[in-house]
Amino acid sequence: MRHTSTLLRLALSAATVAFLWATPAPAADGDKPAGAETVTRRLSQEQYRQIIGDLFGPTIKVGGRFEPDIRREGLLAVGASQVSVTASGLEEYDKIARNVAAQVVSEQHRDTLIPCHPAKPNAPDDSCATQFLRDTGRMLYRRPLTDEELASRVKVANDAAVGLKDFYSGLGISLATMLESPKFLFRESIAEPDPKHSGQFRMDAYSKASQLSFFLWDSAPDPALLDAAAKGELETDSGLAKQVDRLLASPRLQGGVRAFFVDMLGFDEFQTLAKDTMIFPKFNPAVAKDAQEQTLRTINKVLVVDQADYRDIFTTPKTYLTPLLASVYAVPLVAPDGGWTPYQFKDGDPRAGIVSQVAFVALHSHPGRSSPTLRGKAVREVLLCQKVPTPPANVNFTLVQDTKNPQYKTARARLGAHATQATCAGCHKIMDPIGLGLEGFDSGGSIRTMENGVALDLSGELDGTNFTDAAGLAKAVHDDPAATSCVVNRAFAYGMGRLAARDESETINGLQKAFQDSGFKFPALLRQIATSDAFYRVAPPQQLGSVDQPSKLAAGTRIDSNNSREESAQ
Amino acid sequence: MLLAGRFGAGTVHVLGGALVAAAALGAVSPMAAAETRSFVVSYFYDANWSDGKTDCPDGLNLSAIDFYRRDLARAGKTHDEIEAALKDFPGEGGLKQPWVPMVVTRGNGKDNVYANPTTMPDMGLKEVKGKYAYGFNLDGKGAASPNSFEDPDTHEQGVNNQLYRTMGCIRSFRGLPPPGRPSLAENLWDVLRDVIPAWVVTLDAPDGFAKDGAVTVTIDRSLDRITRDASGTAAQADMTFRIDSDPRSHNVLQGQLKGGVVMVAGGDVHMQLDPYLMPDLQMTKTHLRLAFNPDGTMRGMIGGYQPWMNLYYGLADQGHIKEYAGSIDIPAVYYSYKRNADFDPDPKTGENRQISSTYMIEAVPAFIVPAGSDKTAEAR
């Protein structure tokens, strides 16, 4: 019965998403925006793993197949508010939960992970169970358990211990029910009236703690943050700032920044990335893994360690390499342990910044050939937040794909011929001139200077800025104002789980100005978002969704990178 | 200082401050400049030329189960005893298999035949009798050299490759189609290269590789192992390897570059290897012929005389396992080695102690750095 009940509750949660607000709500207090509806987000696989690791340590392994995430508006974090759990997914969550719980209560771990010993190991012990479940439940649900919740979990542990004649098995079953509960698997935001702004609503303290922690650490709040929430410290500007600064100063910020860029750069697509090994023998799964890590380490170095200008991620010659990755770059690297080594490309090297790194050029290529179009599209959509229309369904790609065509030996030549078709030219001219600057890198990420015996012309153009090679493209992206406005929008949407609402444009403008004033320091942007009222503001509740009503999507409008308003195509 | 670099796809790494020289292979350099290319050995195997027609006119040697039947009958075992022992041949090949103790002692019924091959009579290994063999004119006698071959590619006369004569009609040592990798040699190297230190080859051309001239070939063992590429068959190109400072596996040979092919005639080579294949490679009067491929890889041959007892124990040290896995009649190979050895006569017995041999080398570009390197060398 427990299992059925849990499944039902999960299904309900998936359908209703807890709270549904009208969007956007009218401003009730002066010109303060009312915010948008709250969103309920399913934990990502990484968040699930991170929470288990935080709570039980790295020796507890999380195995199993998680539900696939979906990307919306350029972010999985936004898609997380629009996903449910399938029937098979429920079964997987159940398996994962049981497996984790079994490890926690195992003889190997129980003495370190369970803070008490039962009076008799073969019988229930409500006192010990209460102690463990209360503390563990607080971390899993990101708030204290209600008395009813705690009592029910203790009862499950008791009943199971009686039946199984084993305290730890009973405790494990109760823990598993919490791990597969929607209260753990979904991040809910609880609204409460905002005393500072009459008629407006804000997240309650624990929702605020989660909002903050998942934003900066990609994990659940730690005990100190939950304590601050319990004491009401997050309701004051100084208390909130104190916690924000504590989280920003933590080494765990790097994990949070990594998670954001994994999402923004679309690295989940590496899961399905394949290369023709006959054409690109150097590119294997290990290279793909290292390539992602290289870009993330590069970004962390610039943004978190050096606290440098965000735009430098597009031009920095400093990076990290493994011996295997160095072979793709065709540079010598000594690392006897096979690990990561700092590396700096020489002045004039075509490699500069993340756009020319293997992760970007390989991810945005075809299995057997490069693609100026895909790369140009990625620069626009991923890095500049500019939407490129999808191609018509009846496009003939034959010429573009014919890499052995004797008349059109280079991608530039093939795309030039392809673009003579009127239906193609319009879009290609906003993508190809960007991506052609990256033609010096093949689909596997290695440098090349020729294609079919013809020297490559790497010149291109980005919105009026001409360049002659990849380094020039990197500089053009660095100097493009859309790059910084894009990351502001992305960071805000990532934290909120939705795009900025129509009446939040001033908030976005303010964030962008503050970002610029900080010298484009990314931690400063995170702090600005995390300490803003807007980050915790929600629209007033108007109705509770029904079981039959699908969850509403995020705000009905979105702000694009130029802050112009357009109706969302939902 | 970076010791060596690589080339390929129109680029050349140049070392020690030397100027960048050529572009793609074959291009004419505007000016001669010292140039270095370096490689890691991806495959190393017996250079056995097998056309399936003329090389083994007497047919191929028996499979293991058949020469076991033959030898056990010679040893006095009855048909029923033999078939009972071989009923589940080969099984997992362990000592509990009934056939194993019988074949191990098939010479005199008590001694290990692999350690004591003369306990068996010479059962007459079928040997190569064809015209062609890969290799080199090691003895300098040209066509007048007794028992010599003609190289099927260069058509050089007087090729000395008696190792091939011995092994070339054993099924697992056939290089079909030329220049194919013999299956057992390929499999052994395929297993070994994941666990043994890599072999690295550095070529230094004082005048660059675009013109004929002197070249120094350095063969070393690395502290590092190869990494396989995405296909799983070749070594990953452009990896970095540290040279093992152990002088036992450091070899410097002087040669000539002619028409883009590196050739060496003379010198000694010693490389530590692995008992699984053979304990070491110990070569005298070493010859090399190495050519570059357009994709930057290198392929060629190394030949010379080796102590045939080393080769024998490279087969015999695993006894029946390698014997049945490769259908190598090891005592018969012993007699064939002894018969075909063609260099270094024993002053007392007059019997030759070394045998001419040739191996294929396949290598991919690599970066080579000194053993003490603990930081990244300069990027190109």
Interface residues (C-beta under 8 A of the other chain):
Chain A: K275 T277 M278 F280 P281 K282 F283 N284 V287 L321 P323 L324 A326 S327 V328 Y329 A330 V331 P332 L333 V334 P336 T341 P342 Y343 F345 K346 D349 S446 I447 R448 T449 M450
Chain B: L2 G5 R6 A9 G10 T11 L223 D224 T227 D229 A230 S231 A234 Q236 A237 D238 M239 T240 R242 F367 V369 S373 D374 K375 T376 A377 E378 A379 R380
